[in-house]
Amino acid sequence: MPHDEPNYSHWHEITDTSKKAGLGTFKRPPMPYDNFMDEEGIPIYRDFGVHKVQNLALQPWQRMGGKGAFIQLYGTEGLWGSYVVEVPGAGALNVERHMYEEQYLVVEGRGTTEVWQEGGEKQIFEWQKGSLFAIPLNAYHRIVNAASSPALLLAGTSAPNVMNLFDSRRMIFDCNHTFTERYDGDPDFFRPNDDLAPDPVRGLAMKETNLLPDIMNCELPLDNRRSPGYRRIEPHMVSNRFYLWIGQHETGRYSKGHKHGSAAVLICVKGKGYTYTWPSELGPKPWETGVSDRVVRVDYEPVGMVSAAPMSGDWFHQHFGISKEPLRLTAWFGPNNARGRKPGLPGGEEKDLGAIDLRDGGNAIPYDEEDPYIRKEYEETLTKEGAETRMEEHLYRPPTGDDPWATASFAGQES
């Protein structure tokens, strides 16, 4: 062994008090989920984003019975997993059961899903392009293609969390425990529910349903927290911890920049656009301060993806719709709701920082304090696309107290 390479076969205590133990620099070892992906024999895409998942090259996936590819965007490592799977025309995927949560967005095609517990009757529901559904924890399920052409589905899972914790394939794929508290075979379990309710944490619009037939065109209630006229809903599905929402920016309007840590991946389901993301330590004006070379841009169309915070620490990110139709996104966090990850005592109060401007103690960049390059480029891009801006001039002026949208006020409370 060369003298400059470390000897891993035997450990020696250091005797020189001027030196420190260990290598100092080391390679990060793969986690059990990384090994699992490698052993599945399909491509693994790691990047800041994906322009559209339909363009990804897929390979035969023996365990699933179709073709597939893993998508592990920067910032989601160990937090949650994603993949695309192609269901053969007039065929089906293999029966599965596993101890991690899973949800699907139908990218292309139509078909049915069968779900059942050990010894129970199968429940069958239909899906089409734009449908979103979740699989109850450790329930048997099979995805069936109803058309002669292949169907394509995008999945989000908590597989990394479970595999990295237990590191036991047998426990994950061959556990006979039935979670009847999550799924009891109720005949209406997969019947879409359109009732709205306030979510129990932040009071935002929530829909408790295990199937959304079409998230590309469903109605969304007014929210106003990200941009003027912004609409948003939180689906809560099969009692999962997997957190997500669906939001829409009006045509010709864009999101305020805002910051938080890793986990969130934005998935475009209508319109087209781009996202800028940059480390928060660069400040709210990276072009003006000469550090724009560290800003990451990802362009997308349906169904494209972008990691909002692709590295450690808080990252600013800002989303722009540039088509003649609204920009509709769904954000997937896995079991990592960023609003609930800050340390603090249970029952303590926390502000909705992403909806509050920096000058008011929040994490959002008000339009009048953003980098001037943002607005200039956005308007120029809209012109090239044959669209028009609807970002009114008053949005770029400091609030005077008579602009209700610009102040940090919320339904049901004042701040």
C-alpha positions, 0 to 999 in steps of 0.5 A: 500500500502506498505510504500516502494512502490511509490504512483501514485495516488497523486503527492506531491512536495518534501520539503526536499532540499537534495532530488530529485524529481522522482523515479530515477529508472523506467521501460521503458513504452511500446510504441504504436507499442509494444502494437500493436505487443502484441495485434496481438497475434503472437510471438515476437522475440527479440534478437541480431540475428536469425540464419535463419527465416525459423526456427522461430515458427509461430502462426495463424495471424487473421488480415493477414490471414496467420501465422506469427511472429514479429522480433524486433532485439535489436537496431531497437526498434522504428526505424523500424519493421520486421516480417515473414508471411506464406501464405497458400498453394494455398491461399492468405493473406487478403487485406491490406492498411496502412499508413506505408512503407513496403517491402518484401523479398521472403524466400520460394515459388512463387506467385503474388501480386495485387496492386491498388488504390481506384477505380483503376485497379489492377496491378499484378506482379509475385515473386519467392524465392529471389524476393524483392518488395515494396508496395506503401504507403497506396495502397491496396494490396494482396499477393497470393500463386501460389503453393500448399505448403506454401510461406514464406516472410520476411517484413520490415516496418516503422510501429513503426515510424508511430504508435508511432507518431500518436497512431491511428489505425484508421488513419493508417489502414483506411485512404482514402488518395491516394498518387498518387505522389508515385503510379499512376497506371502506367502499367510499375510501377512494371516492373524490371529496371536494369539501374544503376545510382549514388545515389544523396548523396554518388554517389554509385551504385543505381537502381531505381526499384520497383521489383527485381526478384532475389536478391540472384543471380542478378549482383552487380557492383564493390564497393571495400569499405568493402573488396577487390572485394566487390560488392554492389547496392542500390535499391530505391523502390516506393519512400520509405524512407526505406533504404537498400542495397545488398552487396557481399564479395568474397569467402575467404575474409571478411569485415573490421570492422567498426562502426556506430549507431543502425538501420542496420540489415544484412540479409544473402541471399547467403553463410553462415557466422557470424558477430561480434559486440561490443561497440566502447568504447572497441576499435578495439582489444577487444580480445587483451585487455581482453574484448572479453566477451562483444563481441557478435557473431551471426552465420547465413545462408540464411535467417538469420539476425543480428543487426549490432549495437544492443544497444545505441552508436556506435558499431563496427561490422565485417562480415565473409563468411565461405562457398565455395561461396560468402557471400551476404547480404542485409542491411535494415535500415528502414527510418534511413539511418545512413549516414544522421542522424548526426547533421549538416547544410543542404548542408554541406559536410560529409565524407563516414566514414564507408569506411575510415580507423580510421587512416585517420579519418574514422570509419573502422578498417584497417586489419593491425590494427585489433585484431589478433584473427580475422584473426586467427579464420577466417582462422581456420574456413575456413579450417574446412569448406573446404574453403581457405582464399584469404586474401593476406598478403599485406592486413595486412601491413600498406599502403605504398602509392602504394596500391590503395585499402588500401588508402582513395581514391574514384572514382571522388574525392581524399581524 
